Each structure stands twice: as structure tokens, then as C-alpha cells.
């Protein structure tokens, strides 16, 4: 059975009336969560921007609202979501993006999705509507449930409404594509760019093609000089400058995981710049690897069993499936989180959300 509530009241009623059976929350399916037994709660009809204060840089939307709809409205006012939500062109919803906790490559400069969520409304396993945070940026009273639900993969309840702070869009952007002769050469360029270029908007590397992408943004008059200084760190590798539509396409494709292919499972491995070599050595045999967010994470696109990936993770490493049948599954050192279990028992004591 599928329930498709169109309002917060209908959502509460649907969750309460379907007790005690299990509930599977579904948004647009952009991350391909596998079907499971029980009632499906489809949030796509719970859609719309319910508040936008451009002067205050705050937007509030219902969970089923497509991310691209929010992006379009913000763009009309010269604003944007700096955490670079992935899969927007694939139909990703606001609620699904928050539940997945998955930020894009261009989050490097200003932080990930948790830094921009300032309030949520969540319906728990009993059908109660719980609000946390608010619609103002300075709001830090009480337990920050609106931060805890980021990356919770629907384990705590149904994310029904989200308020974000937003930023003014930069005046100009450009990207350098640096092609190195080897993976080692690409990692060397990556380290130099990371250490030597201030205020990068994005810094990614494809460790299969030995390519580094560095994006800069800001005042149009200052951009050429900043790009020249960054290009000087290429160390003899081939450097190309991308502007306009070609530049935007690079990051749209990155956000859509186009490099991973349409069917591969995608796993985000938490990393640091100093651990990139170790993570690459451990996981390169399983598929294609892309470094994102200046080395804060690596994405692995694979067709191999998730259990095999987990077994191969370096000691102490943590990962999460961000697209595929096991979407939301935590791997490695992140398993057995006591805080997570306590919150789940409080909000969903009978384990309804599967």
C-alpha cells in the first residue's frame, strides 16, 4: 500500500493510522532506495515552498519539493544553496536530500548541508509533529533535532518540512581542468591546489583519469588574477580554463554523479587529504574513485557487493552508501552509534521506519 499525504495534517494522520506496521519513506527515488515490505509513504505530493524571505536569506519548503524548484526560485533573487545538493536534475527532493545528508562538490568553501539547515518539522513513529529550530538563522535553543536528521536516512521519522539559510550567488565563476600524466601526479597537483589557492569553491579529482578540477568564484574583476595564480600550481601538467556553460556543465555532471554511470552503487568514504593515498590503495580495485570537497571525502562507484567494500576499508574508516539498493547504510567505523540508537528509540520506539 502507498500513502501520499498532501499536507502536514495528512502526513500525521497517515503515520498514526498505519500503526503498528512498518513504514518505508519514499521521495523521488533519485538515490534508488530498494523496495521493502510494509507501507510506502510517498512524500512527493507534500510539495511547495511555504516561506521565502530573500532579505533574510531564509527559505522553507515541504519535504517533497524538488530541489530544482527551490534552486530556480532562489536564482530569480540572485541566491543559491551553497551545499550544492546532488541529483537535483534527477528529481531529488528537499526531504530526501536532508535524509541522505549528501552534499555536492561545491560545498567546499561554505560547508555541507548540516551547516545550512536551520529548522525542520519531523513526524515521528507515533504520528506526532516535532519542530526543531526555526526560520531565523540565529536559533540554537534546545536539542538540535534539525541537525540530527541530516543523514539519518529516515530512521528517526519523516522529514516533513525544512528551513534553510541561503547565500547570495557569486558574480562570476570559472574552473581549471588540470590533466596530469599519472594518478600520483594528479594527487600532487591536488595537494598544491588545496594548500596554495585560497577560497576555492570546489576541488575534485578523478583518480581514474588523473584529472583535477578547481573552481573559483567571486568578483569578476578579481577572477582572472586568481585563476592565473592557481594555474601556476599545475606543475607542468596541462591546464585548461572553462567558463560559461562548459564550466557549469562540469559541476552539474558532478552533482548528477554522471561520472559514476546510471546503475553503479555510490559509496561516500569519509577521508582527509592525508589519507587519500591509503583509501585509493584499498578501494581502487572495486571501481571508479573521485575525490570531492578538497579531499574531505571520496566517492566510489562500484558494482561489487557492499559487504566486500566494507571489509576492504582502511582501519578506522567510515563510509555510507549514498546511491543504490543499500542507500543510507553506514559502513566501517560508523556502525553501532549509541547516540543514533537513543534518538531512534525515542522517536520511533517500535522500529516502524525501515
HELIX and SHEET records of a PDB file:
HELIX    1   1 UNK A    8  UNK A   17  1                                  10    
HELIX    2   2 UNK A   54  UNK A   56  5                                   3    
HELIX    3   3 UNK A   67  UNK A   76  1                                  10    
HELIX    4   4 UNK A   94  UNK A  100  1                                   7    
HELIX    5   5 UNK A  105  UNK A  107  5                                   3    
HELIX    6   6 UNK A  113  UNK A  115  5                                   3    
HELIX    7   7 UNK A  145  UNK A  148  1                                   4    
HELIX    8   8 UNK A  183  UNK A  196  1                                  14    
HELIX    9   9 UNK A  220  UNK A  231  1                                  12    
HELIX   10  10 UNK A  232  UNK A  234  5                                   3    
HELIX   11  11 UNK A  244  UNK A  255  1                                  12    
HELIX   12  12 UNK A  258  UNK A  260  5                                   3    
HELIX   13  13 UNK A  273  UNK A  275  5                                   3    
HELIX   14  14 UNK A  276  UNK A  283  1                                   8    
HELIX   15  15 UNK A  284  UNK A  286  5                                   3    
HELIX   16  16 UNK A  293  UNK A  295  5                                   3    
HELIX   17  17 UNK A  306  UNK A  312  1                                   7    
HELIX   18  18 UNK A  338  UNK A  347  1                                  10    
SHEET    1   A 3 UNK A   2  UNK A   3  0                                        
SHEET    2   A 3 UNK A  39  UNK A  42  1                                        
SHEET    3   A 3 UNK A  23  UNK A  26  1                                        
SHEET    1   B 5 UNK A  49  UNK A  53  0                                        
SHEET    2   B 5 UNK A  58  UNK A  62 -1                                        
SHEET    3   B 5 UNK A 158  UNK A 165 -1                                        
SHEET    4   B 5 UNK A 117  UNK A 123 -1                                        
SHEET    5   B 5 UNK A 129  UNK A 133 -1                                        
SHEET    1   C 2 UNK A  79  UNK A  80  0                                        
SHEET    2   C 2 UNK A 167  UNK A 168 -1                                        
SHEET    1   D 9 UNK A 238  UNK A 242  0                                        
SHEET    2   D 9 UNK A 172  UNK A 179 -1                                        
SHEET    3   D 9 UNK A 211  UNK A 218 -1                                        
SHEET    4   D 9 UNK A 202  UNK A 206 -1                                        
SHEET    5   D 9 UNK A 287  UNK A 292 -1                                        
SHEET    6   D 9 UNK A 297  UNK A 302 -1                                        
SHEET    7   D 9 UNK A 265  UNK A 270 -1                                        
SHEET    8   D 9 UNK A 318  UNK A 323 -1                                        
SHEET    9   D 9 UNK A 330  UNK A 332 -1                                        
END                                                                             
